[in-house]
Amino acid sequence: MDQNQKNVQLLQEIAGGSRQAFDHFYEIHIQFVFKIAFQLVRDQAEAEDVCHDVFLEVLQKTSQYQPARGSVKAWLAVKTKSRALDRLRKKKPFLLDKWEKGMGKDEDGADLKVLKELEKDVLLNALNNIPTQQREAIYRSYFQEETHQEIAKTMQKPLGSVKSLIRYGLQNLRKQKSILNWAKSSGGGNHHEQ
């Protein structure tokens, strides 16, 4: 049984009311969730609050996880990002604006920073829906950790073209319905609908 199957089994036990399964799930994932939250909110107390929100949601809404959409870790990553951004919107709108502007800069490392927030399997599914050259450039940059110069040489393209392929590819990934729908179903707004 792989790690994701174990996670799915724990979610099923949590749904059945097992406190022990929840405690075990929490122990396995708290550092992962906290790391994502802290990277976004840049404040220990705020990040801890995000973690609390995420795990409370896991406890109350285990049925939101859908295996067809990817791993449990990917689900947690999207849920954590959504909760962290909600918190930034409410408490620190100017920081959120700054964060979003920072994500749009054309810097060698900016593309990796965006991609590392999502689990690889979510990205692999999303990558299938963008143009081939954009997909190749992003794949080489993120999965093979090649520099922009190495990608330019391999793809026989000018450095500026490689940077453009990655930038436009990232924009296309951000627009993907599968990722947007996942974020919504992971709680990116559901708590406002009551």
N, C-alpha and C positions, 0 to 999 in steps of 0.2 A: 504494500500500500504506500503510495507516494505521499508527500507532505500535503498536497492539496486535497487528496482523498481523506486524509486524517482531519484536515480542517473542516471539510464538508460534514464528516461524521460528527465532529464536535458541534457544529451548528445545528445538526439534527437533534443532538442530545440537549442542547440549550433550548431549542424549540419545545422539547418535551419536558422542560422544567428542571433540568439538571444543573444545580449550582456548581457542582464539582467540574462539569464540562466547561461552564462559563469561566471559572477560575483558571482552569488549564488554558483555555483559549486566550484569556487575558495575559497570562504569563508568557505565552508564546509570542504574542503580537504587540505588547505594549511598547517595546523599544522602537519597533518599526513605525508604529503610528505616531509616537512622540517625535521621532526624528523628522517626519514629514511636516507635522504640525509646527514644530519649532522653526524649521527652515522657512515657513511661510509667515508666521506671526512674530518671530524673533523676540519672544518674551516667554520665560519659563512658566509663569502662572497662567498666561493665556493658552500656551501649548497644553498644559495639564487640563485646563477646562475643555479644550477641543477633544482631548483623549477621553475625558469623562463623557462628553456628548456622543462621541463615536461608539464607545462601548455600551452606553445606555441604549443607543439605537440598535446595536447588535443584539442586546438582550431582549428588546421589545419587538424588533422587526426582523428576525432571522429570515423570514420568508422573502425579503427583498433580494437576497442573494440568488442569482440565476446562473448555474454552472455553464450554460451555453455561452455566456458573455465573457468567461475567463476565470482566472483563479480567484480564490478567496482573498489572497494578498492584493491583487489588483482591485478588487471590490473595496477592500479596506483603504487602499491608497486614494481611490477616487472619492470615497466617503469622507476621508480625512481632509483632503484638499477642499472639498465642498464646504465642510464645517468651518475650516480655517478661514476661507474666503468670506463666508457669511459673517464670521466674527469680525474680520477686518472691515467689512462694509458697515457694520453697526457701530464699531468703536473707533475705527481709524480710517475713515474714507480717504484721507490724503495719502496714507501709507499704501492703501490698495492701489490708488491711482499711480503712485510712484512704482510699485511692484509691477503693474501691468505695462507701464511704459518701459521699464527695464527689460521686460521679457521681449520687447519688440526690437531692441538694439541689435545691430549686425556686428556681433563680436564673435570671435572664434569659439568661445565657451558658452555663449548664450543658448545655442541650439541644444547642447547637451543638458544644460540646466533644466530646460523645459521638459525634455524627454525623460529624464531620470525620475520625474515625479510619477510617471505611469509605469505599470508593470509591463515587462517585455511582451507578454502574450497579447495584451490589449493592443499594443502598438503593432504587433505583427499582423493582427486582423485588420487594423485600420490602414496599415501600409499597403495592403492589397488594393485599396480603393483610390490610390493617388497615381499620377503619371509615373511611368517606369523609371525615367532618369531621376526624378525627385526621390522615388523610393530607393534607388540604388545609392544615391548620395547620402541620404539619411541612414540607410542600413550600414554603409561603410563607416560613417561618422560615429554612430551610436553603438552598433553591435560589434563592429570590428575595431573601433577606437582608432581609426585612421585620422591623421591630420587633414586639414583642408588641402594642403599641398600634395599629400599622398593621393588623395582622392582625385585631384586635378590631373595628376600624372597617370593614374590608372584609367580614368575615364577619358583621357586625352581631351581635356577641356581647360580653358583658362581659369585661373583661380577665382576671378570674379563671377564666372558662370557657375562654379561649384557652390559658392556662397549664396548665389541667387536661387539655385536649385534647392538648397537646404532651407533657405528662408521661405520660399513659396511652398515647399513641401510641408513645412511646419504649419504654415497658415492653412493649408488644405487639411492637415490632420486636426487642427483646432476646430474646423468647421464640420468635421465628420459627425453624421447623425448618430452613429453607434456610440461614440464617446460622449456626445452631448446628452443622448438619451440615458446612457449609463449614469452620468452625473446627476441627472434629474431623478432617476429611479433610486439612486443611492442617497437621496435625501436633499438634493440641491433645490429645495423649494417646497417639497411635500409638506413640511411642517407648517406652511403658511395657508394650507388649503382647508383647514378645519373650520 
